[in-house]
Amino acid sequence: MDRAEIVLWVRLADGRWSPRTLWVVVLNEEAYVRSAFGRRSAWYRRVLRHVDTEVEVAGVRLSVTLRRVDDPELVQRVSGAYRAKYGLGWPGPVESLNGPEAAATTMRLTNVGQVSQLSA
């Protein structure tokens, strides 16, 4: 099933949950997301502080861990996956998402269970 978006839920300091809709791509059975606004994004900064994080897919919320991707070759492959999945319908946003500031925020979702639900 094609999942164009997931909802990332990040716990705030006061205990409430904050949702963010994100585009997701899957490479070699691993799911990846990026912050469209780079390091300025509040959810991204919170995730770096290792706050509780969940993803919602098809109405199901699962606890998840996000890990930064520092390998330049993998970051480029993730950019290609964004281009292939979203580029035809959304060329402008994909160009921004593949820009240096956003690409630097590439994160792998780990401990999420079955990533086949996130595939293109």
C-alpha positions as CSV (number, residue, x, y, z in Angstrom):
1,M,0.0,0.0,0.0
2,D,1.3,3.4,-0.9
3,R,1.9,5.7,2.1
4,A,2.5,9.2,0.9
5,E,2.7,10.5,4.4
6,I,3.0,9.5,8.0
7,V,2.1,11.4,11.2
8,L,5.1,11.8,13.5
9,W,4.0,12.4,17.1
10,V,6.5,14.1,19.4
11,R,6.0,14.5,23.2
12,L,6.2,18.1,24.4
13,A,7.7,19.1,27.8
14,D,4.3,19.4,29.3
15,G,3.4,15.8,28.4
16,R,1.1,16.7,25.4
17,W,1.8,15.1,22.0
18,S,2.4,17.3,19.0
19,P,1.7,15.8,15.5
20,R,3.6,16.6,12.3
21,T,2.7,15.2,8.9
22,L,5.8,14.0,7.1
23,W,6.7,12.5,3.7
24,V,8.4,9.1,4.2
25,V,10.6,7.0,1.9
26,V,11.8,3.4,2.2
27,L,15.1,2.1,1.0
28,N,16.2,-1.5,1.7
29,E,13.4,-2.0,4.2
30,E,14.5,1.1,6.2
31,A,12.2,4.1,6.5
32,Y,13.6,7.7,6.3
33,V,12.2,11.2,7.0
34,R,13.5,14.7,6.8
35,S,12.6,18.1,8.2
36,A,11.3,20.3,5.3
37,F,12.5,23.3,7.4
38,G,15.9,21.9,8.3
39,R,17.3,22.3,11.8
40,R,14.9,25.1,12.5
41,S,12.0,22.7,12.9
42,A,10.8,22.2,16.5
43,W,10.0,18.5,16.0
44,Y,13.5,17.9,14.7
45,R,15.1,19.6,17.6
46,R,13.0,17.7,20.0
47,V,13.8,14.3,18.4
48,L,17.5,15.1,18.7
49,R,16.9,15.4,22.5
50,H,15.5,11.9,22.5
51,V,12.0,12.7,23.6
52,D,9.2,10.1,23.2
53,T,8.3,9.8,19.5
54,E,5.6,7.8,17.7
55,V,4.5,7.3,14.2
56,E,1.0,6.9,13.0
57,V,0.4,4.7,9.9
58,A,-3.1,3.6,8.8
59,G,-4.6,4.8,12.1
60,V,-2.1,2.8,14.2
61,R,0.4,4.6,16.5
62,L,3.7,2.9,17.1
63,S,6.7,4.0,19.3
64,V,9.7,4.8,17.2
65,T,13.3,5.9,17.5
66,L,14.8,8.3,14.9
67,R,18.5,8.2,14.2
68,R,20.5,10.8,12.3
69,V,22.0,9.7,9.0
70,D,25.5,11.1,8.5
71,D,26.6,9.0,5.5
72,P,26.6,11.3,2.5
73,E,26.0,8.5,0.0
74,L,23.0,7.3,1.9
75,V,21.7,10.9,2.2
76,Q,22.0,11.1,-1.6
77,R,20.1,7.8,-2.1
78,V,17.3,9.1,0.2
79,S,17.2,12.3,-1.9
80,G,16.7,10.1,-5.0
81,A,14.0,8.1,-3.3
82,Y,12.1,11.4,-2.5
83,R,12.5,12.5,-6.1
84,A,11.2,9.2,-7.4
85,K,8.3,9.0,-5.0
86,Y,7.1,12.6,-4.9
87,G,8.9,14.5,-7.7
88,L,6.3,14.3,-10.4
89,G,3.5,15.5,-8.3
90,W,5.3,18.0,-6.1
91,P,8.5,19.1,-7.9
92,G,9.0,22.4,-5.9
93,P,8.6,20.9,-2.4
94,V,10.8,17.9,-3.4
95,E,13.5,20.3,-4.5
96,S,13.4,22.1,-1.1
97,L,13.3,18.8,0.7
98,N,16.4,17.7,-1.2
99,G,18.2,20.9,-0.6
100,P,21.3,21.0,1.7
101,E,19.5,22.3,4.8
102,A,16.7,19.7,4.7
103,A,19.0,16.8,3.5
104,A,21.2,17.4,6.6
105,T,18.2,16.4,8.8
106,T,17.8,12.9,7.2
107,M,16.7,10.5,9.9
108,R,16.2,6.7,9.9
109,L,13.1,5.4,11.7
110,T,14.2,2.4,13.9
111,N,12.2,0.2,16.3
112,V,9.1,0.8,14.3
113,G,8.0,-2.7,13.4
114,Q,6.8,-3.5,9.9
115,V,8.1,-0.7,7.5
116,S,6.4,-2.3,4.5
117,Q,3.4,-0.2,5.5
118,L,5.4,2.9,4.6
119,S,6.6,1.7,1.2
120,A,5.9,3.4,-2.1
